[in-house]
């Protein structure tokens, strides 16, 4: 069952405009032969219908009637949906942590699902209310002491990678060194069913179409989460020498206006290798935060931006904003190169003038 959904504000995340949804969950007005939702036993709805829906569809159904809204508020329903969507969240610690979110697993799902949690670029109706900001501000008095990354990678709907990594944020080492979260140790590899690129590299194109990634960042102190992945790759390239396949996902967050951190890119790099006739191996999965100057931010600066994004004070941007970020980055790099070229010419001119003056003095 599919639904056409659009974002709205308020407790119901989405409403549906699909004729299929309207007929399936009709209030019973009109044709006497039409089956109303009230004619179906709640246990049947809960067990045999609602459990078959994905997150967007379930959120859409919740806004069709008060009865369905109550049924879809079932904690176990959303908890199972979280586990099936992101197997990495099935760990005992994450299960307990998710249950402590404001509305339990439903809040976690709406925070973490990319197509639900990304704010509209043309409307502010889906942005959290000021009351939400106040509640979250009261809850956070200092930086979170720990961030949890839950990462799941799928290829054509089949899971190929799933892992959880905990990162402490209080040490001087974290705050002063470049921010980077690695999901794999240097010698670890994960086998996948993906055939290694051969010949013209058709698999690189297939990865762009068929590979999806979710990187959920969880604030353990504030009970907040967000998805930092672009869901599908923004680029897939094969290294000409090593043959490794580099897949990149990204999201753009707002930073500090008037600085190089006016906006920053959260870049997720997935490196795969293999051998001819075999399958790809995932060798590296990492996250870094980069500003417009191409500088990787340290832990302290990255944490400030991630905290603001977790609070909902900065929108998580889509592909359009990513393209704008890359365009600004190229423009700034070209401007820097022109400025450096001008300085080189000035230095060369002064050097030539000094040399000519020296020769003139020798002649005289």
Buried (B, 14 or more C-beta within 10 A) or exposed (E): EEBBBEBBEEEBBBBBEBEEBEEBBBEEEEEEEEEEBEEBEBEEBBEEBBBEBBBBBBBBBBBBBEBBBEBBBBEEBBBEBBBEBBBBBBBEEBBEBBEEBBEBBBBBBBBBBBEBBBBEEEEEEBBBEEEEBEEBEEBBEEBBEBBBBBBBBBBEEEEBBBBBBEBEBEEEEBBEEBBBBBBBEEEBBBEBEBBBBEEEBEBBEBBBEBBBBBBBBBBBBBBBBBBBBBBBBBEBEBEEEEBBBBBBBBBBBBBBEEEBBBBBBBBBBBBBBBEEEEBBBBBBBBBBBBBBEEBBBBBBBBBBBBBBBBBBBBBBBBBEBBEEBBEEBEEBEEEEEEEEEEEEEEEEEEEEEEEEEEEEEEEE
